[in-house]
């Protein structure tokens, strides 16, 4: 599913966003390009002032990454390959 579809979906708590290989200058595995996110992030609550989206890499090495800044970077955005709900 897309991030927009995930944003419209209700009732989930955790999901994973996977980014394309071309989003990075170095070569990373699919696990290293995938981040677990939470439904209570400001990004999914339109009534809030902020829109931050933090994620933890599912390989356990890169935690607390501010994904919304990379997704919406004007010069070199991270392109989302897929999203899926974990719970």
C-alpha atoms as a printed R data frame, in Angstrom:
   type eleno elety resid chain resno      x      y      z
1  ATOM     1    CA   UNK     A     1  0.000  0.000  0.000
2  ATOM     2    CA   UNK     A     2  1.036  3.624 -0.386
3  ATOM     3    CA   UNK     A     3  1.713  6.044  2.453
4  ATOM     4    CA   UNK     A     4 -1.473  7.944  1.552
5  ATOM     5    CA   UNK     A     5 -3.511  4.726  1.813
6  ATOM     6    CA   UNK     A     6 -1.891  4.015  5.166
7  ATOM     7    CA   UNK     A     7 -2.673  7.544  6.315
8  ATOM     8    CA   UNK     A     8 -6.384  7.062  5.517
9  ATOM     9    CA   UNK     A     9 -6.566  3.651  7.176
10 ATOM    10    CA   UNK     A    10 -7.787  3.473 10.762
11 ATOM    11    CA   UNK     A    11 -7.188  0.970 13.539
12 ATOM    12    CA   UNK     A    12 -3.531  0.083 13.044
13 ATOM    13    CA   UNK     A    13 -0.756  0.647 15.601
14 ATOM    14    CA   UNK     A    14  2.501 -0.271 13.838
15 ATOM    15    CA   UNK     A    15  3.466 -0.306 10.188
16 ATOM    16    CA   UNK     A    16  6.607 -0.538  8.081
17 ATOM    17    CA   UNK     A    17  7.709  1.817  5.320
18 ATOM    18    CA   UNK     A    18 10.240  0.488  2.831
19 ATOM    19    CA   UNK     A    19 12.263  2.876  0.689
20 ATOM    20    CA   UNK     A    20 13.647  2.254 -2.803
21 ATOM    21    CA   UNK     A    21 17.312  1.412 -3.335
22 ATOM    22    CA   UNK     A    22 17.643  4.534 -5.493
23 ATOM    23    CA   UNK     A    23 16.784  6.714 -2.473
24 ATOM    24    CA   UNK     A    24 20.285  6.153 -1.095
25 ATOM    25    CA   UNK     A    25 23.812  6.834 -2.329
26 ATOM    26    CA   UNK     A    26 25.090  3.580 -0.827
27 ATOM    27    CA   UNK     A    27 23.778  0.067 -1.277
28 ATOM    28    CA   UNK     A    28 21.528 -1.148  1.560
29 ATOM    29    CA   UNK     A    29 19.545 -4.333  2.044
30 ATOM    30    CA   UNK     A    30 15.752 -4.219  2.096
31 ATOM    31    CA   UNK     A    31 15.867 -4.612  5.873
32 ATOM    32    CA   UNK     A    32 18.237 -1.632  6.157
33 ATOM    33    CA   UNK     A    33 15.839  0.475  4.031
34 ATOM    34    CA   UNK     A    34 12.717 -0.403  6.045
35 ATOM    35    CA   UNK     A    35 11.465  1.541  9.064
36 ATOM    36    CA   UNK     A    36  8.807  0.724 11.632
37 ATOM    37    CA   UNK     A    37  6.451  3.603 12.391
38 ATOM    38    CA   UNK     A    38  3.609  4.195 14.867
39 ATOM    39    CA   UNK     A    39  0.039  5.315 14.120
40 ATOM    40    CA   UNK     A    40  0.121  7.917 16.907
41 ATOM    41    CA   UNK     A    41  2.788  9.968 15.066
42 ATOM    42    CA   UNK     A    42  1.863 13.594 14.391
43 ATOM    43    CA   UNK     A    43  2.140 12.826 10.668
44 ATOM    44    CA   UNK     A    44 -1.112 10.862 10.837
45 ATOM    45    CA   UNK     A    45 -3.052 13.415 12.915
46 ATOM    46    CA   UNK     A    46 -4.156 16.300 10.708
47 ATOM    47    CA   UNK     A    47 -5.434 18.388 13.644
48 ATOM    48    CA   UNK     A    48 -1.960 18.864 15.112
49 ATOM    49    CA   UNK     A    49  0.463 21.683 14.350
50 ATOM    50    CA   UNK     A    50  3.427 19.386 13.654
51 ATOM    51    CA   UNK     A    51  3.718 16.587 11.132
52 ATOM    52    CA   UNK     A    52  6.743 14.644 12.323
53 ATOM    53    CA   UNK     A    53  7.124 10.968 11.513
54 ATOM    54    CA   UNK     A    54  9.814  9.085 13.403
55 ATOM    55    CA   UNK     A    55 10.814  5.540 12.533
56 ATOM    56    CA   UNK     A    56 13.142  2.808 13.693
57 ATOM    57    CA   UNK     A    57 15.032  0.785 11.119
58 ATOM    58    CA   UNK     A    58 13.946 -2.841 11.329
59 ATOM    59    CA   UNK     A    59 17.589 -3.940 11.335
60 ATOM    60    CA   UNK     A    60 17.855 -2.305 14.794
61 ATOM    61    CA   UNK     A    61 20.769 -0.034 13.888
62 ATOM    62    CA   UNK     A    62 19.140  3.297 12.976
63 ATOM    63    CA   UNK     A    63 16.492  4.398 15.479
64 ATOM    64    CA   UNK     A    64 14.525  7.611 15.905
65 ATOM    65    CA   UNK     A    65 14.962  8.753 12.296
66 ATOM    66    CA   UNK     A    66 12.848 11.767 11.335
67 ATOM    67    CA   UNK     A    67 11.409 10.197  8.179
68 ATOM    68    CA   UNK     A    68  9.116 13.061  7.186
69 ATOM    69    CA   UNK     A    69 12.161 15.254  6.535
70 ATOM    70    CA   UNK     A    70 13.606 12.680  4.127
71 ATOM    71    CA   UNK     A    71 10.277 11.910  2.433
72 ATOM    72    CA   UNK     A    72  9.614 15.588  1.704
73 ATOM    73    CA   UNK     A    73 13.207 16.655  0.941
74 ATOM    74    CA   UNK     A    74 12.997 18.812 -2.189
75 ATOM    75    CA   UNK     A    75 16.467 18.019 -3.495
76 ATOM    76    CA   UNK     A    76 16.712 14.281 -2.876
77 ATOM    77    CA   UNK     A    77 13.545 12.743 -1.384
78 ATOM    78    CA   UNK     A    78 13.448  9.169 -0.160
79 ATOM    79    CA   UNK     A    79 10.998  7.362 -2.418
80 ATOM    80    CA   UNK     A    80  8.624  4.943 -0.724
81 ATOM    81    CA   UNK     A    81  8.572  1.492 -2.297
82 ATOM    82    CA   UNK     A    82  5.896 -0.026 -0.029
83 ATOM    83    CA   UNK     A    83  4.048  0.176  3.261
84 ATOM    84    CA   UNK     A    84  2.445 -2.599  5.262
85 ATOM    85    CA   UNK     A    85  0.668 -2.879  8.591
86 ATOM    86    CA   UNK     A    86  2.307 -4.920 11.348
87 ATOM    87    CA   UNK     A    87 -0.462 -4.628 13.959
